[in-house]
């Protein structure tokens, strides 16, 4: 997905989500939603990015994968920083720094 042409990145992200759901693994599903959110963020589609980050969080929070858990928090933090929600961002930064 990351090395594909821009017009195909979200198509590949949807394929990743589909395959991850077939595997029935929360870590893979969450990571797939996270990747899709990161691509939306790169396209400056912040609402879509947040929706995917929250979907990722719903799956990843069911795992013990600290890296993925913090990666979702960091991604949400970056989005809140970009749109100017600094007070909400601070608590996420503190969690990430602790890791």
N, C-alpha and C positions, 0 to 999 in steps of 0.2 A: 504494500500500500504506500509506504513512505517514498518509494522510488518510482512510482508510476506517474503518468501525466496528470496534471491537476484535475482535468475533467473526469478522471476515473477514480480518484482517491476515495470518494464517498461510496462509490459502487463497491470497491474492494473492502471498505470498512463494513458495509452491510453484509458482504459475503463472510467476513471474519465473524461477525455476530451470529450469523446463521450457523456456521460450522461449530462455533463455540457452544451454542445452544444444543446442537445435536450431541455434542460431547457431554453435556450436562455437568460442566465444571464451572463453578462460580468464579474461580480465578480467571479462566479464559474469557468468560462472558464479560466480566467486569473490565478486563484489560482491553477487550475489543471495543466496548463502549467508550473507554478512556481514549483510545486511539482515534475514534471517530470524533470525540469532543475536541481533541487537540487539533484535528484538521479543521473543524468548524471555527475554532479560535483563530487559527492561522488565516482563515478566510474572513475574519472579523464578523462572524455570525454568532454573536455572544449569547443570545437566547438559546440557540440550538446547541452551542457548546455547553452551556450550563445544564440543559436537559440531559445531555449525554453524560456529563460528569456525575449528575445525581443518579442516573441509571447505573453507572459504573459503581458508585458508592454503595448502592443497594445490594449489588452482588458481592463486591469485594469485602464489605463489612462482615460477610458470612464466612470469611476465610481467616487464616492466621498469617497471611502474607503481609508483614509489616511494610515492606517496600511498596507494594501496590496500594495499601491503605494510605500511606503517606503521600504517594504520588497523586492520588485523587485529591487529597487535602491541599497539596501544593498547587495543583491545577486550578482548583476552585479559588484558592488564595490569589493566584495570578490574575484570574478573571476579575475578582472583586477589586484588586488593586487597579486594574486597567479602567474599570468603570467608576472608580472613586469611592467605593464602600470601604474606607480605611478602617473604621472601627471593627467591622466584621472580619476584615482581613487579619488584624493583629492577633486574634486568638488562634487562627490557623497557622500563622507564622511561628508562634510560640511552640505549638505542637511539633511542627516540622523541625525547628531548630533543636528541640530536645532529642530528636532522633539522631 
